[in-house]
Amino acid sequence: MSTDYYKESLELHKKLRGKLSIAAKAPIRNTDDLSMLYTPGVAEPCRQIAKNKELAYDLTIKHNTVAIVTDGTRVLGLGDIGPEAALPVMEGKALIMQQFAGIDAFPICLDTKDKDEIVRAVKAISPVFGAINLEDIETPKVFEIEKRLTDELAIPVFHDDQHGTAVVVLAGLTNAMKITKKTKDAKIGIVGAGGAGYGIAKLLHAAGYTNLIVFDSKGAIHKNRNDLNEHKKNIAGITNRNGFAGSIAEFSGADIIVAASAPGSLPHETIRRMKKPNIVFALANPVPEVSLEESRSLGIDIFGTGRSDYPNQINNSLCFPGFLRALLDLRVRKITEGMKIAAAEGIAAAVGETELKQGKIVPDAFNKKVPANIREAVRKATASD
């Protein structure tokens, strides 16, 4: 992106002074309206909810609200920039949820990095919300936060960097595999073992992909490494069936590489040693591990990035509006792998057979079929669970 582009964006944000506002569903025009919508009329819904908390879904905003929670420690490609600086991103996510799925989402940017305080804060505000969206919190801390909240709350906890990215990767691979005629025993390298890499590995494994190898900065993750934290031990338990111990630079013969790391983390020589036809997703944002121009010079057959100005945008914005819409409408309590696989199938199905080609393996963000497809697919998955 050019300097002018970022300058223009800054000027727009200055003009708007925030991308969100609160809108009333009912006008207060007179004393009757005031007494009905506030006191004394409001006492009756309060009494009913006091008897049965579930009625909050029918009588308040809870049925359609999502808290977007961050501590600002891992924001986009910007890193640990703090809760105030994270607010424009969280506002943007809320705006996408509202305009693409009719969800009332609100940014909750917490001024603490302590995982216990984050868990306590989210639990304390949870009565207002129908779902929690954890966003841009550093790993591995976020994995414990997600698990604890999932165990302790009666509403779903969605970690977008992990769950959303994985769903869209699976959707993209579903269609890319149709074009390349590859099968689920294809050799897949995953570069990066943070939230996205971890989520991708888990979901691909759950979806039946059998030959996965995940790489962190020290090389391939395998069971014999003695420096693995808990989530990397989990990765080692479901991947690298042949015990490959080399680096990504030594990796060869892959059918597919999914990079969720940083610019420059995917060596060109590794790509040149891939089997043909090959599939490469370079998901670092805003600067991917491989540029579109490099992908062409390297002869990558199907190439995707997280960017909207490149073909095949493998970005969680395809998932989270429709997925959270489904969670709210279906009053889901806990997210399952089956729901995520179903969501991926719904996204993939939004690209018709006649549209499907190397430069079109996922729908664009404005495709109105996507949220509806996800909702219907998740509904069927919940019915069968």
N, C-alpha and C positions, 0 to 999 in steps of 0.2 A: 504494500500500500504506500502511496506517496505521502509526503509531508502535508500537502494540501488537504488530502483526505482526512487525516487526523485533526488538522486545524478546523476543518469544517464541522467535524463531529463535536469538537470541543465547543465551538460557537453554538451549535444546536443545543447541547446540554446546558449551556449558560442561559439560553433563551427559555428553555422549558423549565429550568430549576426543578428537576425531577420528572420522571416519566410516568408517574402514577398519581392518582387522586382517589378520594372516596366519593362514590356517587350514591345518592339516596334512591331507594326503590319506591318509596311512598312520600308524597309531599305533605308538609304540615301547613295547611292553608288557614285553619281556624281552630277555635278551642276544642271542637269535637275531635278533629284530627289529633291534636296534641294529647288529649286525654285518652284516646284510643291507642295511639302508638307509644305514648309514654305513660305517665301516671294519671289516673289509677288503673287504666286498662291493662297495662303491662304486668300487673300483679298476677293475673291468672296464668299466663304462660310460665311465669316464674314458679308458681305453685306446682304446676304440672311437671315441670322439669325436676323440681326438688323431689318429687315422688319417683320419677323415672328419668334418669340422666339420658337415656337413649332418645328421649323426645327432643333433645337439643338439636338433633339432625332434622327434625320436622318443623321446629319453631324458631330456629335461629340461623345465622350464617354458617354454622359449623359444617353443614352438608356440602358446602362448596368452597371451603377455604383451605389453603395450603400455606404453611410456614416455610419460607426458604431460609435455612439456617446456615450461617457461616461464621468463622472466626477470622477470616481474611488471611489465612496462612498459606494458601495455595491457589491464588487467583489467576485463572487463565495461564498465560505464559509469563506472568509478572511476579509470581512467587508470594512471599510473605510481605504484604503491603498494608495490612491492618484492616479493621472493620469499616472505618469510614471510607477508605479507598476502594473497598470491595462493594460498597453500596451501589454504584452505577451498574455493575454486572448483575447484582441481585434484582435491581429494578428492571433490567432488561429481561431477565428470566420471567419475572412476574408479568411483564407486558406481553411476552410471547404466550404465556399460559392463558391470559385473559383474551387475547385476540384470536388465538388458534383453537382454544378449547373452552372458552367461557368460564374459566376458573378465576376466583378472587384469591390471588396469592399476595403475600406480603413479605418483604425482606426483614429478616431478623439477624442483624449483624452484631455479634456479641463481643464485648470488650474483655475477653479472656481467652487464653490458650489452654487452660486447664481442662482436661477431659471430664473430670468429675463435675466441675462447675457448668460445663456445657450440657452434660446429661441432666443435671438438676434444673437448669434454666429451661430446657426444652420440655421436661416433664411438667414444670410449673405452668407453662403457657399452653400446654396441650388441650385443655378443655375448649379452647376457641376453635381448634383446627380439626379438619377431617383427615389430614395427612401431613407428614413432615418430609421435606426435601432437604437433605444434607448436601451442602454444596461448597466446594473449594476449601476443604479442611485437609490439612496435611496428613499423609500416611506415615507410619501405620496407625497413628492415633485414631483416625476416623473409623477404622474397622471395629475397634472396641466400642466407640461411641454408637455406631450403627447396631452392633449386636446387643448392647445393653438396652438401648431404646426399643429395639424390636422385641426383646424379651419382656420389657417392663411397661410398654404402652399398649393400649387397646386400639390404636390407629396405626396404619402402615407407615413404615419408615423407608423412604426411597433415597438411595445415595446415587445422585445423577452421574458423577464422574465414573462410578463403578458400574451401576446397573444400566443406566441410559446408554453409555458408550458401547457396552457389551451387546445390548439389544440391536443397536444399529449396525455394528460390525457383523453380527450373525445374519441380519437381514441382507446386508450387502453381499456377504459370502454365499448366501442361499441362491441369489440370482447370478452371481459370478460363476458359481459352480455349474449352473445350467449352461452357460455359454462355453465354458472350458471343458465340460464333460468330466470334471474331476469328481471323486467320491470322498466320503468322510474319512478314509484312511490316508488322505493327502498329507504330506509332510508340511507342518505349519510351524514357523518360528514367530514368537511374540517378543518384541523388543520393548522392555520396560516392565517392571513388576510393582508399580504403584497402584493406585486405585483402579485406573483403566485396565492396565495389563492383568491385574489380579481378576477383575470382573470378567474380562474377555476369556481368560483361561478357564475359569469356572463354568461360564455359560457354554462355551464351545464343548467342553467335556460333557456337560449335562445333555447337550444336543447330539452327542454321539460321535464327535470328532475324536479320533483315537491316537493320533500321532502328533502331539504338541510338545514343543520345547520353549520354555520361557527364559529370557536373558535379562539379568540385571547388569549393573556396571562392572561386576566382577566375572561375568560369564554366564554359562548355562546353569540354571538351578537344577540340582539333582540331590538325591537322598544322601549322598556321602559327604556333602558339604557340611562343615561344622560351624558355619557363621550365619545360619538362617534364623530369622525371627519367625514368629508364629505363623504369619500369613504366607511367608515363603516356604515354610515347612508344609503348609497345606497345598501349595502349588506343586512342590516336589512329590507329594503323594498321588497326584492325578496326572502328571505329565512326565515327559522324558523317559519313556519306557525302556529305551536302550542305554540309558546312563551317559549320554554325551556330556563331556566335561569341558569342552572348548569355549572359546569366545565367539561372539557374533561374527567377528572377522574371519574365523575359521569354519564357520557354518556353511555347508554346501548342500546342493540337491533339494532345496525347499521348493515346494509347489506354491506356497503362500507365505508371505511375511506381513504381519501386522505390527507396525511400530507405534508405540504410545509412549514416547520418551522425550527426546529433544533434538533440535537440528544437529545434523552431523553424526547421529548415533547409529545410523544404518550404512555400513560401508558399501560403496558402489561395487566392489569386487564380490561381495556376498550376493548382490542382486545378479551380477553377471553369471554366477555359478548356479542360479536357480534353474529348475526344469521348465521347459516351455510346453504349453503356454503358462505364463506366470501371473500371479495376482499380488499386488502390493498395496497396502493401505498405510499411508504415512499421516498420522493423526495429530502430531504436535501442532499447536495453534498459538500464535498466528503464523509462525514459520514452520512448515512441515519438515520432517527428516529428509525428504526428497522433494524437490520442486517439480512442477509440471514440466518445465523445460528439460530437467535432468531425466525425468521418467521417459520422455520421448527419445533422448539420446541413448538411454540404457535399454530401450526396446521392451519396456514393461507392457504386457498385453492388456491388463485391466488395472487401472490405477485410481485410487481414491484418497482424498484428504479430508480434513475437517473444515476446509474453507468453502465459502459460498460462491467465490469467484472462480473456482475450478470445477470441472465435471465430477460427478460422483461424490457429493458431500456426505461423508460418513461422520455425522455430527449428532450429538445427543438431542439436539433441538427437534429432530424427526420423531424422537420417542417420548420425551417427558410430557408434552401437553396431552397427547392422547392416552398415555399410560396413567397419568395422574387423574385424568377424567374418568377412566375406567375404575380406578381404585375408589374414587369418591362415589360414583354412581352405584357401584356394586357393594359399597360399604365393606371393602376388604380389610381384614385385620392384620394379616401377615402376607408379605410378598413371597411367592414361591418361584423356583426355577421354571416350573411349567408355565406360569403366567408370563415370564420374560421370553421364553421360547415362543409362546403364542403371539406375543406382541411383535416379535421379529418376523414371524410368518405373516402377520397382518401388514406390516410395513412393506415386505417384499412383494406381497400380492397387489399392492397399489401400483406397481409397474406392470402394465399389461404385456402379454406375450408379444404383441406386435411392436411394442415400444422398446423391448429389451435389447440392449446392445452394449458394446464395450464401454461406451461413454454414458450409459444410462442403466445403472444397476440398482439405483435407489430413487424413490420419488423425490421431488423437490419439496422444500419446507412449506410451500403454499398449496400443495395438493390436498384438497379437502377430504379425499377418501381416507387419508392416513389416520386421523383421530377416530373416525368411525370404524375403520378396519381393526384398529388396536382394541377398541372397546368391545367389539363383537368377539374377537379372538380370545381376549381375556375372560369375557363372560363364559364362553364355552369351556375354557380351561378351569375356571372356578367351579363350574357345574360338575366337572368330571373328577375334581380333587376329592 
